[in-house]
Amino acid sequence: MLPLNHLTEDEKMLQEASADFAKSVIAPKVHEMDHNAKLDPGVIKSFFEMGLMGIEIPGEYDGGDGTFMMAILAIEQISKVDAAAGVFMDVQNTLVNNAFVNYASAEMKKKYLPQLAMNKVGAYCLSESISGSDAFALRCKATDAGDHYVLNGSKLWITNAMEADIFIVFATVNQEAGYKGITAFVVEKSFDGFSVGKKEDKLGIRASSTCELIFEDCKVPKENIIGQVGKGYKVAIETLNEGRIGIGAQMLGIAQAALESAISYTKERKQFGKAIADFQGVQFQLAEMAIDVETARLLVYNAARLKMAGQPFLKEAAMAKIRASEVAEKVASMAIDVYGGNGYTKEYPVEKFWRDAKIGKIYEGTSNMQLQTIAKLILKD
């Protein structure tokens, strides 16, 4: 039996290509994008040119025809350089594209998947002001108007909102039916009655846009329903289960980058006539960081492999997300400690790792929600 971190030749190739892309294209822009709180348009264009926005989209729709594990590896490598760029491609691959591939009609796949693979950014729109962890307490309403639905309401905390042209929007056709009224609609940026509202000014992943969406009598054709009317909750649950592994990969990338930065710095920084890496206290810190990163990696890779094998992976996805999020924040914080005063300045990379890591415990299901999921599943056995 092969170890969890054993990669196929195709996986190694994409991993290396993603790492090279991150270093050559993204790295020179990281500080500027973080400061301006905006992804560079040239970086976005390069993502598409590299095929990183449609890794799992079948070749017949101009996609990469890759695997879920390949997407996870790419997210990890991009996030080592910039977690904001990492979540940009993560949402596209693990949430938006997968929803289309797994639930959209043949006509919708033919229309939208080539666009998502080649040049259009997607966004996944579930959260609202009163429905955060209680994700299905939706107020965004869809009213049947014959050959179309009319959407009214708003969404909050929507990743990729500023860059996206294609939005998967969850709205209820019947609030009294609870989650059984939820339906997934595809809204294009050009649709009348749709607008992007306030952009959040965030602590971390600053280059990733997070915005409010507003729907005011927004007309959506009935053929733009993903899945079935009233079955949108299934689309949401299944895609978010996969998305959690993507966030785990993002956090893993941050943690690995923080560890590597700390190791490099301790070899260069000298105190009392020798490199601080020669002090046992520092060595023990680095060892603890390395252990944490490796445990997070094994959990993330295991969840991805289970998903690819068609095995149950809900518990493992929740474990991967919560542990990787904890590890990213802890290791980034320890890296700042290793750097000392330098680590607290923007001249060095580790303060950004910590700022970017904090979101891992919050989005795509808080840590408490992950614990609740894990507890429910282990008590069920």
N, C-alpha and C positions, 0 to 999 in steps of 0.2 A: 504494500500500500504506500502511495506517495504522500509526502508531508503536505500540510495545508498550504505552505508557501511555495510549493513547486509550481512553476508556470510552464505552460505550453510555449512552443516557439512563437505562435501568433500573439500570445499574451506578452511575452518578453519584448517582441518587436514594438507593440503599441505602447508598452510601458516606457521603453527607451525613447521612442519618438515623442511621447508626451513630455517626458523629462527634458529632452532637447528643446522642444517647442517652448516650454515654460521658461527655460533659462535664456533662450535667445530672443524670444518675442515679448514675453510678459515681464520678466525681471527688470528690464530697463525702464519700464513704465510703472512699476509698483508704487513707488513713493508719490509720483505725480497723481496717479489714479486714486490713491488713498486720500491725499490732500484735497483733491478736487471732488471727491465722492462721486466719481463717474468712471465707467469703463471707457477706455480709449477705443474709438471707432475702428481704428486699424487692427487692434487686438481682436475685436469681435469678428471682423472680416477674416482674419487669419484662422480663427477657430473653425469657421466653415470650410476654408480652403484646406485645412488639415483633416477634415472629416470628423472632427471631435464633437459636433453637434448632432450627429445622427449615427452613433456607433452601432446601435442595435437595430436600426431601421433596415428592413430587408433590401437587398440589392435591386429588386425590381422597382423600388421607389427611390432609387439613387442614394440609398444609405450605405453604411459600412458593412452591413451583414455580419456584425460582430456579436459577441456574447455579453451577458450581464457582467461577468467577471472582468472583461476587457474594459467596460465602462467604469467599473469600480477602480481598477488600476489607474486609468487615466485621471479620474477625479482626484485620487490620492497624489499623483505626481504634480498636477496643476496646483493643488492646494498647498503643496510644499513651498511653492514660490508665492502664491497669492490665493488665500482662501476665498476672497471675493470672486475671483475668476473661477475658482473651483465650484462654488455654488451656482454660478451662472450656467455652467455646462451641466452640473448635476441635475438641476431642476428640469432642464431640457431633456436630458437622457432618461432619468429614472422616473420622472413623473409625467411630463407632457407626451413624449414619444411613446412611452409604454402604454399610456391610456389609449392613444390612437391605435397602436399595434394590436392590443388585446381586446378592445371593445368597439372600435369604430366600424361603421359599415364599409363595404368594399369601395363605394363611391367616395366616402370621406377620406379613406386611406389614399386613394388615387389623387385626390385633390390636395390634401394637406401634408402628407408625409414627404413628398419631394421638396416642398417648400421648407419644411423643418430641417431637412437634411442639407439643403443647399444655401439658403439665405434668409430664412425667417426665424426669429426668436419666438419661443412660446412661454406662456406663464400659466400657472396652476392656481386657481382662485377659489379658495374654500373659506378662509378665516373672515370673520366679521367682528364688529365691536363687542357684541355680546356672546360670540361663539368662538372662544379660543380653544381651551382644552375640551370644552363641550362643543365639539366641532359641528355636530348636526343640529344645533339650536339655531338654524338659519332663519333670517328675516328677509333676505333677498328673494323676491317673489317673481314667479313666472306665470303669466296669465295666458290661457289658450285663446287665440284670436283667429281661429280658422286655419289658414295655411302657415301661420307663424305664431310664435309666443312673444309676449311683451314682458321684458324684464325691468323691474324697478327695485332699487335698493343700492347697497354699497358693499364693498369688500375692503378689508384692511390687511396690512402686512404682506402685500403681494410682491414676491421676488420677481425680478426681470420686468416689472411693469413698464418702466420707461423705454426699454429696448424692444419689447414684444410687439408683434403684429397679430399673433394668434393666442387667444385666451380660452382656457377651459374653465368655465364658470359653473359653479354649483348653486342652484337655486331651487326653491320648493314650489311645486305646482299645487300643493295642498298642505297648508301648515297644520291642519287638524290631524293629518295622517302621520305627523312626526317624521322620522327618518325615511319612511316609505313614500314620502312626497318629494324627496330630493331627486333632482334630475341634472345631468351634466350637459351643458350647452357649449358649443363652440362659437365664440364671439370674435369677430375681426375688428381690428383697431378702427377701421373705416366705417363701421356700422353707426347709423344715426342713433343718438341717444346714449352713446358710450363716451366716457372721458376718463382720463387719468388725473387724479387729484393730488393731494399733498404727498410730497416725497419726504420720507423720514430722514432725520439727521442722526446717524447711529454712532455708537461707541466703536464698533468693529465692522468687519466686512463692508467698509464704507463705500467702496466702488460698486458694490452690488446694489442696484436700486430696489427700494422697498416702498411701495406707494399704496395710496387709497385708490380704489376704482369706483366710479359712479355710473349708475344705470338709471336713466330717466326716459321711460317709454322706449327702451331699446328693443327694436324688432329683430328677432332671430328666426330664420327659417326652420321649419320643423325637421327638415333633413339634416340640420346641424345639431341634432341630439346624439350624444355618444351613449351607446347602450340603449336601454329602454326607459321610457317615462316611469318615474318612481323608483328606478333602480340605480340612481346615481350614487347612493351610499356605497354600493358594492364597488363601483369604479373608484371611489375615493379611498375606501379601506384597502383595497388590493394594491393600488399604486403607492399609497403612503407606506405600506409595509415594505415595499421595495425601496422607497425613498429613504427610509431610515438607515438602510445599509449604505446608501450614498452619502448621507450625513456622517455616518461612521467613518467612511473613507476620507471625507473632507477633514474631519478631526484628526484622523491618523496622519494625514499629510502635515498638518500643523505640528503635531507632536514630534514627528520624525525630523522636521526642519528645526524645531527648537533644540532637540537633542544634538543634532549635527552641529548647529551653531555653537552650543555650549562646549562640545568637545573641541572644536576648532579654537575657540577663544581661550580655553584653559591651557592649550599647548603654546599659545603665543604670549599670553599675559604672564609677566614675571613679577614675583614678590619675594623678598628676602633672598634674592640671588638665584632663584630657580623658577621654572614654570609652575603655575599653580596646579597643573595636572599632576605634579609630583607629590602633592600633599594628599595624605590618605583621606582626610575629611572630604576633599573635593572628589576624589576617586569614588568614594561611597555614594555621593550624590549622583554622579554620572551613572554608576551601576544601577541605582534605584530607578533612574529615569529610563535607562535602556530596558529594564525588566518591564516597566509599565507600558512602554511603547510596543514591545513584542507581544504582550498579552492582548493589547488592543488590536494589533494586526491579526492575530490568530482568530479572535472573535469576529472581526469584520470579514476576513477571508472565508471562515467557516460558514457564516450566514450566506455569503454570496454563492459558495459552492452548493449549499443545500437548496437555495432557490433555483440554481441552474439544473440541479438533479431532479427537480420536481418534488422535493421532499418538503414537509412542513418546516417553516422557517420563522414564523411569527415571534416565538420566544427568543430565538437566537438573534433576530434582527433587533429586537428591543435591547437585549443584552449588549450587542455590539455598539449600538448608538449610545447607550448610557455610559458604558465603560470608556469608549473612545472619547466621549465628551469630557468625562472626568479627567482622563489621562492628558488630553490636550491642554486643559486649563492648568493642571498641576505641573506638568513638565514645562510649559511656557513660563509659569511663575518661578519654578526652580531655575530655569535658564536666566531669568532676570537676576535672581540671587547670585548666580555664578558670575554674571557680568558686573555685579556691584552697581555703583552709580552710573556707569556707562549704560547698563541695561535699562535704566529709567529714561533714557533720552531717545529721541527719534533718529539719532545718528546711527543707531544700531538696530538690528531687525527684531530683537526679542520682545520689545514692548508691543509691537503689532501682533505678534503671535498670540500674546495673552488677550489683547483686545478682540481678536478674531475668534479665539477659542470660546469666549463667554457665551456666544449665541448657541453653541452646541447643546446646552442643557435646556434650551428654550424652544427652538423652532422644530417643526415636524414632530411634535409630541414632546412635552416637557419630560424631565427625568422622572417626576412623580408619576406621570402617565405611563412611562415605560415600566416602572416598578409595579404599577397596578396590573399591567398586562402580564408581566412575568409571574406575579403572585397568582393571578387568576388561572394561568395555565398549569403551574406546578401543583396547585391545590385541586385541579380538575383530575389529575392522574390518579 
